[in-house]
């Protein structure tokens, strides 16, 4: 009997995996139903009013920017000098803004696929990351705890081959499920946008950006699956992975972050795994270090305490962590007494 096929059957037959798939489908159905129930197709009058409000909002941004420039040049009328402006007018330059007001911003109760697709995809990726971690941990943890691995080794007495096949089967299955789920998920909300909301501006840049987020999200799902698999292998139980996840979240992400803030440590976000996850998923992330601007006086001294964490270095950190855990799991499994 083929080892890969046997592992596929074992993985698909696990009740926990089946439960997680049901929960995934349920979360998807609830999100889609809630979106559909809370949206409607905007009328011509609603669209006209929203476009007018968006135009007015963009003009207001431009007016504020010009007033800021006038204040810096000393030509602002006295009646307007009490209004607050940043020291660096480029901060409010409409051209440099990440996005400008659009009609969809002024259409309450109307789902816009172009505006909501990315947040919805983030939600799905977060669920799939948790799904991969839990399935990866339970898949190997239950077999090690119940003696299933020992029985398998009696049939195929090659430890590295058996463990490698288990990991490969896990990653392949999770990847196939994640791709299928995300495509169905996005297609459903695209239909909702077309029939009960707004499609929005679906340009080539939009689809490329969404595809990039999707691809980076799939990488995170695979890494989370491998991490769960590795920790459970090291601990010989599913609960080892769950305990490690809970301990890290409470002790380091919450506790250590609080302590680092209290002692005023420089750039504490660089020490948090969540920062690297966010940086990779978004292609980069900006953080703020208030220590840089500690000597700034008032609003007339411009200080930029922001620093950037790029996506590529963040991926390297995640790969090193995952690779280290996986390598340790294989090394321990090779020498461990399984009985």
N, C-alpha and C positions, 0 to 999 in steps of 0.2 A: 504494500500500500504506500502511495506517495506521502512523504512526510509533510509537505506543504499542504496537500489536500486534507490530511488528517488534522493539522493545526487549524485550518480554516473551519473545519467542522466543529472542532472543540471550541473555538472562539465564538462562532455563531450560535452554538448551543448553550452558552453560558447565560443563566437567567439575569445576571447583573447587566450584561451587555444588552440583552433584549429590553430590560427595564430602561436603560439609558437611551436606547433608540426611541422607545415610546415617549419618554420625557422630552426628547429632542423634537419629536413630531408634535407633541402637545404644546410645547413652548412656541413652536412655529405657528400652529393653528390659532393659539390665543392671540399672538401678536398680529397676525393677519386679520383675524376677526375684529379685534379692537380698532385697528387702523381703518378697516372698511366701514365699521359702524360710526366712527368719528369723522368721516370725510364725506364730501359731496362735490358734485361737479359744479364749478363756479359759473354763475350766469354772466352774460355780457356786461351788465351794469357793474357787477362785482369786480370783474377784470379791469374795466375802465377806471373805476375808482382806485383800485390797487396800483395800477400803473401810474396814475396821477400822484398818489402818495409817495411812491418810490422815487419818482422824478423830483418831487419837492424835497425829499430827504437827501437825495444826492446834491441838489442845489444848496441845501443848508450846510452840508459838509464843505462844499467849495467856498461858501461865504465865510464860514468860520476859519478856514485855512487862510483866506485872503486877509481877514482881520488880524490873524496872528502875524502874518508877514508885515502888515501895516504897523502893528505895535512895535515889532522889532526895528522897523525903519523910523519909528518916531512920528508916523503920520496918522495914527489912530485918533479919531475925535475924542475929546475929553469925556463925553457921555458914555463911551464904550470901554473906558479903561478899567472899570471894575470887573469886567468879565474875565474869567480865568483862561489863560492860554499856557500851554507847556513851554518850557524854555527852548526846546527844539521843535520848530514848527513842522519839520518833516514827519513828526509822529502823527500828525493829523492830516497829512497830505492825502487827498482821496486817491491819487494815483498809486500810492504805496500801500494802501489798505489791502488786506487779504481778500476781502470781498466788499462790494458796495450793495446798498439796499436794492432789492428787486421786488417785483410785484408779489411774488409768493410770500414775502415777509408780511404783507398786509392783507392776507387772505386767511383769517382764522377759521379753523374747521375744515381746511382743504389740504389734503395730502399732496405733497409735491415730491415725485420720485427723485428728481434731480437734486433736491435739497436734503432728502431724508435717506437716500440709499446708503450713503457712507455711514451715518450713525447706526442704521439697521445692520449693516455688514459688521460693524464693530461688535454689536450685541451677539450676532451669530458666532463670530470668531471667539469671543469670550466663552460662550457655551461649549464650542467645539474644543477649545483648549482644556477646559475642565473635563469634558467627555474623554478626551484622549488620555489625560493624566489618570483618571479613575479607572478607565478600561485597561490601560497598560499596567497599572498596579495590581488590579484584581486578577488579570489574566495569568500573570506569572506567580503572584502571591498565593492565590488559592491552590495552584498546582504544587507549589513547594510545600505548603502547609499540609495538604491532604495526601501527599505521596504520589501524586499523579506524574511528577517528573521522574521519580524513581521507576515507576512502571514503564514509562516511555523509554528510559535508558536501557531497560532490559531488552527492548525490541530494537533500539538503535543506540548502541553503547558508544556514542561519540558526543561528549558533553558540549563542546563548542559548536558542533553542527546543530544539535538540538536547540541550544539556547539562541544561536544565530537565526535559525529558522523561525523560532517563536517571535523574536524581535522583528524580523523581516515581514512575517505574516501580519503581525500587529500593525506595523507602519503602513503596509500596503492596504490593509482593510480600512484603517482609519482615514487614510488619504482618499480612497475611493468614496467612502461615505461622506467625507467633508466636501469633496468636489460636487458630488451629486446633490447633497443637501443645500449647498450655497447657490448652485445654479437654479434649483427649484425655488428656493427662497427669494432670490432676486427677481426671477421671472414672475412670481406671484405678485410681488409689490409693483413691478412694472405694469402688470395688467390692472392693478388697482389704480395706479396713477392715470392710466389711459381711460379707464371707465368710470371711476368715481373720484377723480381728483385732477391733478395736473401732471403731465409728463415732465415739464420743465425743459430747459435747454440741454439736450443730450448730445453734446458735441463730441468730437474725437478725443479732445483733452479730458472730458469727463470720463469716458469709457476707459481711457488709458490709466487715469488716476485710480479709478475703481478697481481695474484689473491689477494694478500694482499693490493696492491694499489687500486684495484677495490673495495674491501670490505670497506676500509677506505673512499674511495670516495663516496660510496653509503651512508655511515653514514653522511658525510658532506651534501649531497643532502637532506637527510631527515631533518637534523638540520636547513638548510637554509629554507626549506619549512615551518617548524614550526615557525621559527623566523619571516618570512614574514607574516604568518597567525596571529601570536601574535601581532605584531606591528599594523597591519591593524585593528585588533579587538579593540585594545586600542584607536586608532585614528579614528575609525569608517569610514575609507575611504582608498582606495588603495594608494592614494597620500601620506598618512601618512607614509606608509612603504617606498615608494620611496624617500620621503623627508628625512626620518631618515637615509636611506642608503647613500644618497648623502652628508648629513651633516656630518656623521661620516667619510666618506672617505676624504672629503675636510678639515674639521676642525681638526680631530684627526690624521688620517693616514698621511696626508700631512702637515697640519699646525703645529700640536703639535710635530710631528717628527722633523720638521725644528727647532722649538724653543728649543727642548731638545738637539738637536745637537749643537745649538749656545751656550747654557748655559753649555755644556759639562756634561750633566747628565749621571750617570752611567747606563749602560745597558738599553738604551731606547727601544730596541726591545722587552723586556719583558712586555712593556706596550701596545704593539700593537696587536690587534686581529689577524691580518694577520700572525704574527709570530706563533701563536698557530694553526692556520689553516694549515700553511705549515708544522709545526712540526708533527701534527697528520697525515696529508696525506703522509708524507715521513717516518713516524715512528721515527722521531727525526729531529732536526735541530741544526746546529752549527752557532753561531754568534761571533762577534769579539768586544771586549771592549778594545779600545786603551789606556784607563786610566791605565790598568794593566801594560802596557809596557812603561809607560811614563818615567821611570827612566833608561831604557836600553840604553847602549852606544855602537853604532856601530853594526857590524855584528858578533862580537866575543861573545856577550852576548845573549844567546838564551832566548827568551821570548815567551810564548804561551798565548796570550790574548784571546783565544777562550773559549767559554763556550757553554754548550749543553742544549737544551730544549728537554726533552724526550717526546715521543708520548703520554704516559698514562696521565701525568699531563696536557698536552695540551687538551686532550679529556675531562678531568674533568672540565677545565675552560669552554670549549664549552658547555658541558652539563649543567653546573650551569647557564650560561647565557641563554641558550635556555629554560631550565626549569623555570627560574625566569620570563622570558617574558611570557611564556605560562601560568604559574600560575596566574600572574597578569592579563592576558587577561580574564581568566575564572572568576577571582574574580570580575573584573569590569563588565563583561557581566552579571553576576548573579544579580547585584544590579542596573544596569543602566536602565534609562528610554529610551526605544527604539523608542518611537514615537516622 
